[in-house]
Amino acid sequence: MTIQTIGAHPVALGKNPERSREHNRRVVLDVVRRHGSLGRAHIAKLTQLTPQAVANIVDELVGERLLMEMGRLRSGRGQPPIQFAVNPEGGATIGVEIAADHMVAVALDLSGRLRDKRITPLKDTTPDHILSTFAEELSALNRSVASKLLGVGVVMPGPFEIEGMTSVGPTTLAGWAGVDAAAALSKACGHAVVVENDATAAAVGERLFGAGLAISNFCMIYFGVGIGLGIIQDGSPYRGAFGNAGEIGHVTVAPKGRPCPSCGQRGCLEGYASAYVLKEKLAGVGIENCEVADLERLHAAAHPVVEGWVEEAAAYLGPMVAMLENILDPQTVILGGALPDAVIDDIIRRMGNLPTSVASRRQRALPRVLRGQTGQLTAALGAASLPLFHVVTPKLETSLTAIADIPA
């Protein structure tokens, strides 16, 4: 095992052989990012790298402007150690959420601070229109951020490449079946683009900056237009063989229930607990085009449609949480996405006593269900986090073999 826990933070360990230099750079950046600022000796202790290896890596990262000196820490006798922190100006990433009814674009600096955001309604989701809009939004964000662009992440609603499920329905993108999204988006903007499904990206965002910062194994139920699941396993996203892991929106929760407009089945979770269904119900009583602020106001006023949807969503999500616990054994399940915090809190409250599962332990470090902390920009922040994740987070496949090189 190559993850140890220091206080509340799981820490990936470094590898001393020179062949592991890229892994060690990620380990150092990750541990400094998590702790805010550290001296070389403290970094070496936390990562179990040699002091010389840490000194070389820190000097290299400072030279590349990924780390910066923060002065000396005054404590104890002798020469106070120089502290280092992640340099916010060392680079930037851009994340774009392409949803069925909107596009959200954000820019993050290297510390994960939001530098700029743009929100654009979408009426046309065909590739030609989205690609041109995407190029315009990314160009505008790139101009507003002076730092070096480290990467671009894009999230789109899944599932990917599934016959009959990628081109129909209100929660999907029409016309994208068979399109190589990463290649098309990269060509449109002139930068390499990482494409991920929205729920997985949201889980990455929570892992780097939100409720999952100190949690190495968790599930995230994500409210986009539909509903999906992101899975973080041993600190890294679990995607499955074709990038579709966590497609819980099309799990049958009510046999012979409501028809699903996206997949043709009946009784899908998405037909009961998604933001789309909530907005559809509100449209049925004359309340059209609800944004997050509108939902927050309606919830605060105890509007009967919102109250009814929250009650029904909680009734279906409670058993889903227990099922995820029994299958994946996470430390906790996080709920987040394009809903007001108060609504998500209400869903969690109305779940009440969750069904018994392998998570039903008296002694728990965390509640079984938590609300996410990355807010209503979760998917776009997650998209921007994807390239950042590759820069500052040790690769799982590398770290799994690291124990052989760590001295006893």
C-alpha positions as CSV (number, residue, x, y, z in Angstrom):
1,M,0.0,0.0,0.0
2,T,1.4,3.4,-0.9
3,I,-1.1,5.7,0.7
4,Q,-0.5,6.7,4.3
5,T,-2.6,9.0,6.5
6,I,-1.0,12.1,8.2
7,G,-3.7,13.7,10.3
8,A,-6.8,14.0,8.2
9,H,-4.9,13.7,4.9
10,P,-4.1,10.5,3.0
11,V,-0.6,11.1,1.5
12,A,0.8,9.3,-1.6
13,L,4.3,8.2,-1.1
14,G,7.2,8.9,-3.4
15,K,9.6,6.5,-5.1
16,N,13.4,7.1,-4.8
17,P,14.7,5.6,-8.1
18,E,15.4,8.1,-10.8
19,R,13.0,6.3,-13.2
20,S,10.1,7.5,-10.9
21,R,10.9,11.2,-11.2
22,E,7.6,12.2,-12.8
23,H,5.7,10.4,-10.1
24,N,7.8,12.0,-7.4
25,R,7.1,15.5,-8.8
26,R,3.4,14.8,-8.6
27,V,3.7,13.5,-5.1
28,V,5.6,16.7,-4.0
29,L,3.1,19.0,-5.7
30,D,0.2,17.1,-4.2
31,V,1.5,17.1,-0.6
32,V,2.3,20.8,-0.8
33,R,-1.1,21.7,-2.3
34,R,-2.9,19.7,0.5
35,H,-0.9,21.4,3.3
36,G,-0.7,24.9,2.0
37,S,3.0,25.4,2.6
38,L,5.8,23.1,3.7
39,G,9.6,23.0,4.2
40,R,11.8,20.6,2.4
41,A,12.4,18.4,5.5
42,H,8.7,18.2,6.1
43,I,8.0,17.2,2.5
44,A,10.6,14.5,2.8
45,K,9.0,13.1,5.9
46,L,5.5,13.1,4.5
47,T,6.5,11.5,1.1
48,Q,9.3,9.3,2.4
49,L,11.6,10.6,-0.3
50,T,15.2,11.3,0.4
51,P,16.1,14.8,1.4
52,Q,18.3,15.1,-1.7
53,A,15.5,14.0,-4.0
54,V,13.1,16.5,-2.4
55,A,15.7,19.3,-2.7
56,N,16.2,18.6,-6.4
57,I,12.5,18.3,-7.1
58,V,11.6,21.4,-5.2
59,D,14.3,23.4,-7.0
60,E,13.0,22.1,-10.3
61,L,9.4,23.0,-9.5
62,V,10.4,26.5,-8.3
63,G,12.4,26.9,-11.6
64,E,9.2,26.0,-13.5
65,R,7.1,28.4,-11.4
66,L,4.9,25.6,-10.2
67,L,6.1,26.2,-6.6
68,M,7.2,29.4,-4.9
69,E,9.2,30.3,-1.8
70,M,7.2,31.7,1.1
71,G,10.0,32.8,3.4
72,R,11.2,31.1,6.5
73,L,9.1,29.5,9.3
74,R,10.1,30.9,12.7
75,S,10.1,27.9,15.1
76,G,12.7,26.3,17.5
77,R,16.5,26.7,17.3
78,G,18.7,26.9,14.3
79,Q,18.1,28.3,10.8
80,P,14.4,28.4,10.2
81,P,13.3,26.3,7.2
82,I,12.2,27.9,3.9
83,Q,8.6,27.2,3.2
84,F,7.2,26.4,-0.3
85,A,3.7,26.7,-1.6
86,V,2.0,26.0,-5.0
87,N,2.4,29.1,-7.2
88,P,-1.1,30.2,-8.3
89,E,0.4,32.1,-11.3
90,G,2.4,29.0,-12.4
91,G,-0.4,27.9,-14.8
92,A,-4.1,27.8,-15.5
93,T,-6.6,25.2,-16.7
94,I,-9.9,25.8,-18.4
95,G,-12.9,23.6,-17.9
96,V,-16.1,23.5,-19.9
97,E,-19.4,21.8,-19.1
98,I,-21.5,21.1,-22.2
99,A,-25.0,20.2,-21.1
100,A,-28.2,19.7,-22.9
101,D,-29.3,23.3,-22.2
102,H,-26.2,25.3,-21.3
103,M,-22.5,25.7,-21.5
104,V,-20.4,26.7,-18.5
105,A,-16.7,27.6,-18.9
106,V,-14.4,28.3,-16.0
107,A,-10.7,29.1,-15.5
108,L,-8.7,27.9,-12.5
109,D,-5.2,28.9,-11.4
110,L,-2.7,26.3,-10.2
111,S,-4.0,26.6,-6.7
112,G,-7.5,25.8,-7.8
113,R,-8.8,29.3,-7.4
114,L,-11.6,30.3,-9.8
115,R,-10.2,33.1,-12.0
116,D,-13.1,33.6,-14.4
117,K,-16.4,32.0,-15.5
118,R,-18.8,32.3,-18.4
119,I,-22.3,30.8,-18.7
120,T,-24.1,30.5,-22.0
121,P,-27.6,29.1,-22.7
122,L,-27.8,26.5,-25.5
123,K,-30.8,26.0,-27.7
124,D,-28.8,24.1,-30.4
125,T,-26.6,21.2,-29.3
126,T,-25.6,20.0,-32.7
127,P,-21.8,19.5,-33.1
128,D,-21.4,22.5,-35.5
129,H,-23.0,25.0,-33.2
130,I,-21.4,23.6,-30.0
131,L,-17.9,23.6,-31.5
132,S,-18.1,27.2,-32.6
133,T,-19.5,28.3,-29.3
134,F,-16.9,26.3,-27.4
135,A,-14.1,27.9,-29.4
136,E,-15.4,31.4,-28.7
137,E,-15.8,30.8,-25.0
138,L,-12.4,29.2,-24.6
139,S,-10.7,32.0,-26.5
140,A,-12.4,34.6,-24.2
141,L,-11.3,32.8,-21.1
142,N,-7.8,32.3,-22.3
143,R,-7.5,36.0,-22.9
144,S,-8.6,36.8,-19.4
145,V,-6.0,34.5,-17.7
146,A,-2.4,35.6,-18.2
147,S,-0.8,32.4,-16.9
148,K,0.4,29.5,-19.1
149,L,-2.5,27.2,-20.1
150,L,-1.8,23.8,-18.7
151,G,-4.8,22.0,-20.3
152,V,-8.4,22.0,-21.2
153,G,-11.1,19.7,-19.8
154,V,-14.6,19.2,-21.2
155,V,-17.4,17.3,-19.6
156,M,-20.4,16.0,-21.5
157,P,-23.4,13.9,-20.4
158,G,-22.8,10.2,-20.8
159,P,-23.2,7.4,-21.6
160,F,-20.7,7.3,-24.4
161,E,-21.0,5.2,-27.5
162,I,-24.1,3.3,-26.4
163,E,-26.6,2.4,-29.1
164,G,-29.8,4.3,-28.6
165,M,-28.7,6.2,-25.5
166,T,-26.5,9.0,-26.8
167,S,-28.6,10.9,-29.2
168,V,-32.1,11.1,-27.9
169,G,-33.9,12.5,-24.9
170,P,-33.8,15.8,-22.9
171,T,-30.6,15.0,-21.0
172,T,-28.4,14.0,-23.9
173,L,-26.7,15.9,-26.8
174,A,-28.4,15.4,-30.2
175,G,-26.2,14.6,-33.2
176,W,-23.1,13.6,-31.2
177,A,-23.4,9.8,-31.8
178,G,-20.3,8.6,-33.6
179,V,-18.5,11.9,-33.2
180,D,-15.0,11.8,-31.7
181,A,-15.6,14.6,-29.3
182,A,-12.1,14.9,-28.0
183,A,-10.7,15.3,-31.5
184,A,-13.4,17.7,-32.7
185,L,-13.1,19.9,-29.6
186,S,-9.3,19.9,-29.8
187,K,-9.4,21.0,-33.4
188,A,-11.9,23.7,-32.6
189,C,-9.8,25.4,-29.9
190,G,-6.2,24.5,-30.9
191,H,-5.4,22.8,-27.6
192,A,-5.4,19.2,-26.5
193,V,-8.8,18.5,-24.8
194,V,-9.5,15.9,-22.1
195,V,-13.2,14.7,-22.4
196,E,-14.9,13.1,-19.4
197,N,-18.5,12.4,-18.4
198,D,-19.9,15.0,-16.1
199,A,-20.3,12.9,-13.0
200,T,-16.8,11.6,-13.0
201,A,-15.4,15.1,-13.6
202,A,-17.5,16.4,-10.7
203,A,-16.1,13.7,-8.4
204,V,-12.5,14.8,-9.5
205,G,-13.4,18.4,-8.6
206,E,-14.7,17.3,-5.1
207,R,-11.5,15.2,-4.7
208,L,-9.2,18.2,-5.4
209,F,-11.1,21.1,-3.9
210,G,-14.2,20.0,-2.1
211,A,-15.7,17.5,0.3
212,G,-13.5,14.7,-0.9
213,L,-10.2,16.4,-0.3
214,A,-9.2,14.1,2.6
215,I,-11.3,11.1,1.4
216,S,-9.6,8.5,-0.9
217,N,-12.7,6.3,-1.6
218,F,-16.1,7.9,-2.2
219,C,-19.0,8.0,-4.6
220,M,-20.6,11.2,-5.8
221,I,-24.2,11.3,-7.0
222,Y,-24.2,14.2,-9.4
223,F,-27.3,16.2,-10.3
224,G,-26.7,17.6,-13.9
225,V,-29.7,17.8,-16.2
226,G,-30.0,14.1,-15.6
227,I,-28.3,12.2,-12.7
228,G,-25.0,10.3,-12.7
229,L,-22.4,8.8,-10.4
230,G,-18.7,9.6,-10.1
231,I,-16.5,7.1,-8.3
232,I,-13.1,7.9,-6.6
233,Q,-11.2,4.7,-5.8
234,D,-7.9,4.9,-3.9
235,G,-7.7,8.6,-4.7
236,S,-8.3,8.3,-8.5
237,P,-11.4,8.3,-10.7
238,Y,-12.8,5.0,-11.7
239,R,-14.1,5.1,-15.3
240,G,-14.7,1.6,-16.3
241,A,-13.7,-0.1,-19.6
242,F,-15.4,2.5,-21.8
243,G,-15.8,5.6,-19.6
244,N,-19.3,4.8,-18.6
245,A,-18.9,3.6,-15.0
246,G,-21.5,5.1,-12.7
247,E,-24.4,5.5,-15.2
248,I,-27.0,5.2,-12.3
249,G,-29.5,7.4,-14.1
250,H,-30.6,4.3,-16.1
251,V,-30.8,1.9,-13.2
252,T,-34.4,0.6,-12.9
253,V,-35.8,1.7,-9.6
254,A,-39.5,1.3,-10.4
255,P,-40.2,-1.7,-12.6
256,K,-43.0,-0.9,-15.1
257,G,-42.7,2.7,-13.9
258,R,-42.4,5.9,-16.0
259,P,-41.0,5.7,-19.5
260,C,-37.5,7.1,-19.8
261,P,-37.1,9.5,-22.8
262,S,-33.4,8.8,-23.1
263,C,-33.1,5.0,-23.1
264,G,-36.6,3.7,-23.7
265,Q,-36.7,1.7,-20.5
266,R,-39.3,2.1,-17.7
267,G,-38.7,3.2,-14.2
268,C,-35.2,4.7,-14.5
269,L,-33.8,6.6,-11.6
270,E,-33.4,9.6,-13.9
271,G,-37.2,9.7,-14.3
272,Y,-37.7,10.4,-10.6
273,A,-34.7,12.1,-9.1
274,S,-33.2,14.3,-11.8
275,A,-33.2,18.1,-12.1
276,Y,-34.8,17.7,-15.5
277,V,-37.9,16.0,-14.0
278,L,-38.1,18.7,-11.4
279,K,-38.1,21.4,-14.1
280,E,-40.6,19.4,-16.2
281,K,-43.0,19.3,-13.2
282,L,-42.6,23.0,-12.6
283,A,-43.2,23.7,-16.3
284,G,-46.4,21.7,-16.0
285,V,-47.8,24.3,-13.5
286,G,-46.6,27.3,-15.6
287,I,-43.1,27.9,-14.1
288,E,-40.8,27.8,-17.1
289,N,-37.0,28.0,-17.5
290,C,-36.1,27.7,-13.9
291,E,-32.5,28.5,-13.0
292,V,-30.7,27.6,-9.7
293,A,-31.7,30.8,-8.1
294,D,-35.4,30.2,-9.0
295,L,-35.2,26.7,-7.5
296,E,-33.7,28.1,-4.4
297,R,-36.5,30.7,-4.0
298,L,-39.2,28.1,-4.7
299,H,-37.7,25.7,-2.2
300,A,-37.5,28.4,0.5
301,A,-41.2,29.2,-0.2
302,A,-42.1,25.5,0.2
303,H,-43.6,25.3,-3.3
304,P,-45.7,22.1,-3.4
305,V,-44.1,20.8,-6.7
306,V,-40.6,21.3,-5.3
307,E,-41.6,19.7,-2.0
308,G,-43.1,16.7,-3.8
309,W,-40.1,16.2,-6.0
310,V,-37.7,16.4,-3.0
311,E,-39.7,13.8,-1.1
312,E,-39.8,11.4,-4.1
313,A,-36.1,11.9,-4.9
314,A,-35.1,11.1,-1.4
315,A,-37.3,8.0,-1.4
316,Y,-35.5,6.6,-4.4
317,L,-32.0,7.9,-3.6
318,G,-31.9,6.4,-0.1
319,P,-32.0,2.8,-1.4
320,M,-29.5,3.8,-4.1
321,V,-27.0,5.0,-1.5
322,A,-27.3,1.6,0.3
323,M,-26.8,-0.3,-3.0
324,L,-23.7,1.7,-3.8
325,E,-22.3,1.1,-0.3
326,N,-22.9,-2.7,-0.7
327,I,-21.3,-2.8,-4.1
328,L,-18.4,-0.3,-3.7
329,D,-17.9,0.1,0.0
330,P,-17.0,3.8,-0.1
331,Q,-16.1,5.9,2.9
332,T,-19.1,8.1,2.2
333,V,-21.5,9.1,-0.6
334,I,-21.5,12.8,-1.7
335,L,-24.5,14.5,-3.3
336,G,-23.8,17.6,-5.4
337,G,-24.4,19.4,-8.7
338,A,-26.7,21.8,-10.4
339,L,-29.2,22.2,-7.4
340,P,-29.2,24.7,-4.6
341,D,-27.3,23.6,-1.5
342,A,-30.6,23.9,0.5
343,V,-32.3,21.5,-1.8
344,I,-29.6,18.9,-1.5
345,D,-29.5,19.3,2.2
346,D,-33.3,18.7,2.3
347,I,-32.9,15.6,0.2
348,I,-30.3,14.2,2.6
349,R,-32.5,15.1,5.6
350,R,-35.6,13.4,4.0
351,M,-33.6,10.2,3.4
352,G,-33.9,9.6,7.1
353,N,-32.7,6.3,8.4
354,L,-30.9,4.8,5.4
355,P,-31.4,1.1,4.6
356,T,-29.0,-1.2,6.3
357,S,-25.8,-1.8,4.3
358,V,-22.1,-2.7,4.8
359,A,-21.8,1.0,5.8
360,S,-24.1,0.6,8.8
361,R,-21.3,0.8,11.4
362,R,-21.6,2.5,14.8
363,Q,-18.1,3.9,14.6
364,R,-17.8,6.0,11.5
365,A,-15.3,8.7,10.7
366,L,-17.8,10.3,8.2
367,P,-21.6,10.4,7.8
368,R,-22.9,8.0,5.2
369,V,-24.0,10.9,3.0
370,L,-22.5,14.4,2.6
371,R,-23.3,17.4,0.5
372,G,-20.6,18.5,-2.0
373,Q,-18.7,21.7,-1.4
374,T,-17.9,22.8,-5.0
375,G,-21.3,24.4,-5.5
376,Q,-23.3,24.8,-8.7
377,L,-20.3,25.1,-11.0
378,T,-19.3,21.5,-10.0
379,A,-19.1,20.0,-13.5
380,A,-17.2,22.9,-15.0
381,L,-14.8,23.0,-12.0
382,G,-14.4,19.2,-12.4
383,A,-13.6,19.7,-16.1
384,A,-10.9,22.3,-15.2
385,S,-9.7,19.9,-12.5
386,L,-9.1,17.1,-15.0
387,P,-5.8,18.5,-16.5
388,L,-4.9,19.8,-13.1
389,F,-5.4,16.4,-11.6
390,H,-2.8,15.0,-14.1
391,V,-0.3,17.7,-13.2
392,V,-0.5,17.6,-9.4
393,T,-1.8,14.2,-8.5
394,P,0.3,11.0,-8.5
395,K,-0.9,8.4,-11.0
396,L,-2.6,5.4,-9.3
397,E,-0.9,2.8,-11.5
398,T,2.5,4.2,-10.6
399,S,1.9,4.5,-6.9
400,L,0.6,1.0,-6.7
401,T,4.1,-0.3,-7.3
402,A,5.9,2.3,-5.2
403,I,6.1,0.3,-2.0
404,A,8.9,-1.9,-3.4
405,D,11.2,1.1,-3.5
406,I,10.4,2.6,-0.1
407,P,13.0,1.7,2.6
408,A,11.6,0.0,5.7
